[in-house]
Amino acid sequence: MLREHSLEHGLPHFWQIPTSHCCCVTHVHMSAQVVDAMCDAAILLGRDGPFAQGMAGFAPRAEQQTMARAVQEAIQNTRTLVAEAGTGTGKTYAYLVPALLSGKRIIISTGTKALQDQLYFRDLPRVASLLALRPKSALLKGRANYLCHYRLDQTVHEGARLDDAMSEQLAAIRAWSAHTLHGDRMELGEVPEESPLWQRVTSTSDNCLGTNCPFVNDCHVNKARRKAMNADLVVVNHHLLFADLALKQDGFGDILPGAQAFILDEAHQVPELAGQFFSQSVTARQLSDLMHDSLRACHGVTGAIALLQKPVDILEQALRTWRVALESLPMRGSLEQCKADTQARQGMERLREQLKNLSTVLATQAGRSSGLARMHERAQGIEQRLAHIVETTDKQDVRWYERTRWGFGLHATPLELATPLRTWRERLPAAWIHVSATLSVAQSFKHFNRQMGLDDPQTLRLDSPFNYAMQSLCYLPTGLPDPNAPDYTDRVLDTVLGVLEVSCGRAFLLFTSHRALQYAANRLSECTAWSLFVQGSAPRHQLLEAFRQSAHGVLLGAASFWEGVDVVGEALSVVVIDRLPFATLDDPVLQARLEALKSHGINPFMGWQLPGAVIALKQGVGRLIRDIHDRGVLVLCDPRLSSRSYGRLFLASLPPMPRTRELANVVEFFT
């Protein structure tokens, strides 16, 4: 890595490592690389290191130091490491310090773009500063995160009809485009991340013009990639990493082979994401974009639009007709269910027929412009994927459909992911480090290792340094019915209201279904004085900030609030979980995987459903205690924790909280 810290006048005080821990220091005039090789990451994070000496509020933690040393050894020896570090360990610093010291080319992948930004803009500069290093680093996201000058120009000149809100957003984007250096849409808070306008002013691998783009020299995507190509530490997110590893679609693949270590933070998300990216899919969005971009490509080509308008209109009608035909089917199911329904099957066949017709017409125009040639390639690619999904009978894939509020998707997903993941790692010989607070089930990594195709990795499990015995209480209320009982949510709310009275709100209510969440929101709005913050009523970051400011609020959330949510302090003192988070059996991929396990003599419940639910529960529980000064009560409502034998596995996987069945003990805890 590039180092700009001068060693001419001696080592900074925190590099004065005891000689018992490193090679003997004979003089101070040495290269930064030599210094790096001599440094023990654990010592740097210790009580005499730069973090304890120079960072306000930093508390040395033995668990953090142990993890840092394990990561350092894995990087140095090109090993595979699976490390679970409990909440409060400080895992980010535990891998950043050895990564920066290694002198090797490293790619760090995080679970979300928000975490990616936090790592790059906050954590990395802080660690580098304390180590007196200036690493050559880069932040890289998928192309849909960067403003595309060409598509912005097209959107402005097309004069598309926009409502007042979107017109204001377009004006904000135009003003921002004139001065942004990176073109990262996260810079522009005025335009919501979910605004449909972003789809019009960002590119995809399908509609990018490449070197034919008139704005190619100012392309933000190309600039970000060039910087990443020359960097020694690149921060990405799992979506980008998998998009290129699985599909080679985002142009990041050229950067991967040179990496000597991959650090996957929030690694518990990787198996599910791998399933998405190793799938082949055709969606309504892909088809809509194809039609829109085909007509856009006709500009400047005489007579082209007259030829293409009709097949586009017919395909658009076929798209709408098939979406309507899916209304009679469940939200998701196997492709066989879709084919068994006459209307849905006929709609799918007509869709394929009209897609082929559009592709044929595009073929006649492909030689007239590079834009139309690209449209023909895209149409052919969608045709091929659709044929693979609909016609192939390979039993290694699960074929399924899903319908959403406005669209649909058809997918072929690998039945097992261990093989492609293993092949993927073998293509890129490097250290592979998997880090998360939730990877084990009752202290075992067997489930995660099997999902990832890891045969014999080094494993490390570190408990949280928080004092759960003093900081928390786990309340297991009695008298609740089976979760399948029709009045279950009502009974849960009756129980929870007693806790909220004692805590004066200050609670997260986490649900396993949106139906239960909405029911609870409606009932609580009629019987409580606390401010309610309900998932879906505003963007997540706005809800969280409003909850923090409210001091006595109650936030109701489903899946996306079970992880990646950090509220420190008294604003959050209660976390309620309505039931154990088993995956729903309406998922056709899950059904097929369970059947496959069964055919191999593995109990699908014990071998897959139960471990997955344990890891999900651990994520939800992790919302409660986020700091050494936090105190709070965890309310686990599901009576199966006590009535079923597998309940012991859940409880054995949680932090060592004192447990009670008496509300009086909750009252005592707070008072």
MOUR-V748307 format. One record per pair of residues at least 12 apart in sequence whose C-alpha atoms are under 6 Angstrom apart, sorted by the first residue. I is the first residue (numbers start at 1). J is the second residue. If there is no record, write none. Layout:
BEGIN
[[I/J] [I/J]]
END
This chain:
BEGIN
[[1/103] [1/135] [1/232] [2/135] [2/136] [3/133] [3/134] [4/134] [5/132] [5/133] [10/28] [14/49] [14/50] [22/38] [36/101] [41/68] [41/69] [41/98] [42/65] [42/68] [42/69] [46/60] [47/60] [50/130] [64/89] [64/90] [64/94] [67/94] [68/94] [68/95] [72/98] [75/431] [78/430] [78/431] [79/431] [80/431] [80/432] [80/433] [80/457] [81/433] [81/457] [81/458] [81/459] [82/434] [82/459] [83/435] [83/459] [83/460] [83/461] [84/435] [84/436] [84/437] [84/439] [84/461] [85/437] [85/462] [86/437] [86/463] [86/464] [87/464] [88/464] [89/464] [105/232] [105/233] [105/259] [105/260] [106/233] [106/259] [106/260] [106/261] [106/262] [107/233] [107/234] [107/235] [107/262] [108/235] [108/262] [108/263] [109/235] [109/236] [109/237] [109/238] [109/264] [110/237] [110/238] [110/265] [111/237] [111/238] [111/266] [112/237] [136/231] [136/232] [137/231] [137/232] [137/233] [137/234] [138/228] [138/231] [138/234] [139/234] [139/235] [140/236] [141/236] [142/240] [143/221] [144/202] [144/203] [145/184] [145/185] [146/183] [146/184] [146/185] [147/183] [147/202] [148/201] [148/202] [151/201] [152/201] [169/191] [182/220] [183/220] [229/255] [246/277] [246/278] [257/428] [260/430] [261/430] [261/431] [261/432] [262/432] [263/433] [264/434] [265/435] [265/436] [266/436] [267/434] [267/435] [267/436] [268/439] [279/412] [279/413] [280/411] [280/412] [281/410] [281/411] [282/409] [282/410] [283/408] [283/409] [284/407] [284/408] [291/312] [294/375] [297/371] [297/372] [311/358] [315/354] [318/351] [322/347] [325/343] [325/344] [326/344] [331/402] [331/403] [332/401] [332/402] [333/400] [333/401] [333/588] [334/400] [334/588] [335/399] [335/400] [335/401] [359/376] [359/379] [362/376] [363/376] [389/412] [396/414] [396/415] [397/412] [397/413] [397/414] [397/415] [398/412] [398/413] [398/415] [399/411] [399/412] [418/451] [418/452] [418/453] [422/453] [438/615] [441/653] [442/652] [442/653] [466/628] [468/657] [469/657] [469/658] [471/631] [472/631] [472/632] [472/633] [473/633] [473/657] [473/658] [473/659] [474/633] [474/634] [474/657] [474/658] [474/659] [475/634] [475/635] [475/659] [475/660] [475/661] [476/636] [476/661] [477/661] [505/552] [505/553] [505/554] [506/552] [506/553] [506/554] [506/571] [506/572] [506/573] [507/554] [507/572] [507/573] [507/574] [507/575] [508/554] [508/555] [508/575] [509/556] [509/576] [510/557] [510/558] [510/576] [510/577] [511/558] [511/578] [512/558] [512/581] [530/553] [531/553] [532/553] [532/554] [532/555] [533/555] [534/555] [534/556] [535/557] [548/571] [551/571] [562/619] [562/620] [563/619] [568/626] [569/630] [573/632] [574/632] [574/633] [574/634] [575/624] [575/634] [576/635] [577/636] [578/637] [579/638] [581/613] [582/613] [614/650]]
END
